[in-house]
Amino acid sequence: MKEGTVVSDAMDKTVVVQVDRLTHHPLYRRTLRRSARFKAHDEGNECKVGDLVRITECRPLSAQKRWRVTGILRRAE
């Protein structure tokens, strides 16, 4: 399970979720912010841009969709 922010909801029943994580540089020990984007299935088209959502890995639903939205943690203002 991962938590991230919806950055696009233009597709039908699909949202793009950006998941941020903090990691350390191996040599300089500086904290780096890394992000990854996942396409997730949103059955009811409930998610909007800016929502904080939880996604779970599932079977392949299309060529690029391997995640499913399991809950909306916080709505966008």
PyMOL commands that set and color helices and strands:
alter all, ss='L'
color gray80, all
select strands_A, chain A and resi 2-8+14-24+31-41+52-57+67-74
alter strands_A, ss='S'
color yellow, strands_A
deselect
rebuild
show_as cartoon
